[in-house]
């Protein structure tokens, strides 16, 4: 499929976010003119790109999947990357979305044309004119590699965990892993038996609790296939107990010592080396950084052929990595497990609003949006997985479906009211973010005593949703038109609600 010169609704990205948006739009209006562009050659987003050993979801898959496209075929309660990738491709097939998706088509820029009330979009396959733009590029899509002095002089192999080099054999090698977050926790235990020696650089230890993963047998899968209600019931139970996490993390942080006691007991049981155990003990509240789920991470670090370095990486030499104490660790390969750029999404540099400034310039290092979805100064733009929609307890897919419902409601309001453009009022956006900031104040994500990727360059938490996910769904169930400036293509603005600012095009 090629990109048309004129598109009514353009969705950028074909991962979970983009597929949620296009599926909900077409479910509401099968005749909708909606196109998805994807920079890669296939759908899948992060579950296409992240292929490192052991890559898996850390949310139970019955919940980390679309409510409108359940799958009874999961082999584990926490699905592995290949299954999640296959699932997203199966959703495309099931919903017949193939003819809506233009692959190998990268967004290069999008500028709001105030005269024509449309987005002028430039892509790697040429330009197109768009009425409604849905940015579904994800928050965890661009790997972050620190600028370490000497990295260009290193004679060995270097790659990021999100762009794993499968052609490079680690057997018998000395490997340095930079970072101890969610990715490292999964791939380090998978590669340790192949390497001669592993050197793991830890900036901050994380609280680790067991991953209650199990194999889903054929009988159980058959039950889910023949009685879908049983599968929905399991999803409901998982959703309920995951929401209960908020009771501790946000509403009652005084309960966190119980979680800490459990995590410390797990650490003591799995790490016998007292020096390593001390180095792996965090000094902040559990949940301040995302709790890591693993059954083999801590025992791997306890091995005698694994070095744990806590003094930080300062430079790279031709044959090794240098820690803050000045010691050079000779290695053959460096693997960065340093995460992504959620508070500085690259797409924000590509979108220019009505005043000609980019979204990144509007944000000034601290992303803000109304309901994580719309931004003042950017008419007819909807963000998926936008500011303050990330979770520390549940499935982002639930949030994405909520946002997709909001987009559909907005499109319907625009159609019913003969509106060509909608733009959130700055006062509404400011009021929403003021509430978010206040609600986050006492939560573990703000007051847990750590420095995390949840906090942006200005020290503000522009990442996390502060409370229960069902509250987000309630807020996004219907487009709150009274909070928007409406631009009508009619000369009869009286048909619009009087509390909106109305402009006739």
JOMO-V214721 format. One record per residue. SS is DSSP state (~ for helix, > for strand, _ for the rest). BURIAL is # if it has 16 or more other C-alpha atoms within 10 Angstrom, else .. Layout:
# JOMO-V214721
SS BURIAL
SS BURIAL
This chain:
# JOMO-V214721
_ .
_ .
_ #
_ .
_ .
> .
> #
> #
> #
> #
> #
> #
_ #
_ #
_ #
~ #
~ #
~ #
~ #
~ #
~ #
~ #
~ #
~ #
~ #
~ #
~ .
~ .
_ .
_ .
_ .
_ .
_ .
> #
> #
> #
> #
_ #
_ #
_ #
_ .
_ #
_ #
_ #
_ #
~ #
~ #
~ #
~ #
_ #
_ #
_ #
_ #
_ #
_ #
> #
_ #
_ #
_ #
_ #
_ #
_ #
_ #
_ #
_ #
_ #
_ .
_ .
_ .
_ #
_ #
_ #
_ #
_ #
_ #
> #
_ #
_ #
_ #
> #
~ #
~ .
~ #
~ #
~ #
~ .
~ #
~ #
~ #
~ .
~ #
~ #
~ .
~ .
_ .
_ .
_ #
~ .
~ .
~ #
> #
> #
_ #
_ #
_ #
_ #
> #
> #
> #
> #
> #
> #
> #
_ .
_ .
_ .
_ #
> #
> #
> #
> #
> #
> #
_ .
_ #
> .
> #
> #
> #
> #
> #
> #
> #
> #
> #
_ #
_ #
_ #
_ #
_ #
_ #
_ #
> #
_ #
_ #
_ .
_ .
_ .
> .
_ .
~ #
~ .
~ .
_ #
_ .
_ .
> .
> #
> .
> #
~ #
~ #
~ .
_ #
_ .
_ .
_ .
_ .
_ .
_ #
_ .
_ .
_ .
> #
> #
> #
> #
> #
_ #
_ #
_ #
~ #
~ #
~ #
~ #
~ #
~ #
~ #
~ #
~ #
~ #
_ #
_ .
_ .
_ #
_ .
> #
> #
> #
> #
> #
_ #
_ .
_ #
_ #
_ #
_ #
> #
> #
_ .
_ #
_ .
_ .
_ .
> .
_ .
_ .
~ .
~ .
~ .
~ #
~ .
~ .
~ #
~ #
~ .
_ .
~ .
~ .
~ .
~ #
~ #
~ .
~ .
~ #
~ .
~ .
~ #
~ #
~ .
~ .
~ #
~ #
~ .
~ #
~ #
~ .
~ #
~ #
~ #
~ #
_ .
~ #
~ .
~ .
~ #
~ .
~ .
~ #
~ #
~ .
~ .
~ #
~ #
~ .
~ #
~ #
~ #
~ .
~ #
_ #
_ .
_ .
~ .
~ .
~ #
~ #
~ .
~ .
_ #
_ #
_ #
_ .
_ #
_ #
_ #
_ #
_ #
_ #
_ #
_ #
> #
> #
_ #
_ #
_ #
~ #
~ #
~ .
~ #
~ #
_ #
_ #
_ .
_ .
> #
> #
> #
> #
_ #
_ #
_ #
> #
> .
> #
> #
_ #
_ .
_ #
> #
> #
> #
> #
_ .
_ .
_ .
_ .
> .
> #
> #
_ #
_ #
> #
> #
> #
> #
_ #
_ #
_ #
> #
_ #
_ #
_ #
_ #
_ #
~ #
~ #
~ #
~ #
_ #
> #
> #
_ #
_ #
_ .
_ .
_ #
> #
~ #
~ #
~ .
~ #
~ .
_ .
_ #
_ #
_ #
_ #
_ #
> #
_ #
_ #
_ #
> #
_ #
_ #
_ #
_ #
_ #
_ #
> #
> #
> #
_ #
_ #
_ #
_ #
_ #
_ #
> #
_ #
_ #
_ #
_ #
_ #
~ #
~ #
~ #
~ #
~ #
~ #
~ #
~ #
~ #
~ #
~ #
~ #
~ #
~ #
~ #
~ #
~ #
~ #
~ #
~ .
~ .
_ #
_ #
> #
> #
> #
> #
> #
> #
_ #
~ #
~ .
~ #
~ #
~ .
~ .
~ #
~ #
~ .
~ .
~ #
~ #
~ .
~ #
~ #
_ .
_ #
_ #
~ #
~ #
~ #
~ #
_ #
_ .
_ #
_ .
_ .
_ #
_ #
> #
_ #
_ .
_ .
_ .
_ #
> #
_ #
_ #
> #
_ #
_ #
_ #
_ #
~ #
~ .
~ .
~ #
~ #
~ .
~ .
~ #
_ #
_ #
_ #
_ .
~ #
~ #
~ #
> #
> #
> #
> #
> #
_ #
_ .
_ .
_ .
~ #
~ .
~ .
_ #
_ .
_ .
_ .
_ .
_ #
> #
> .
> .
_ .
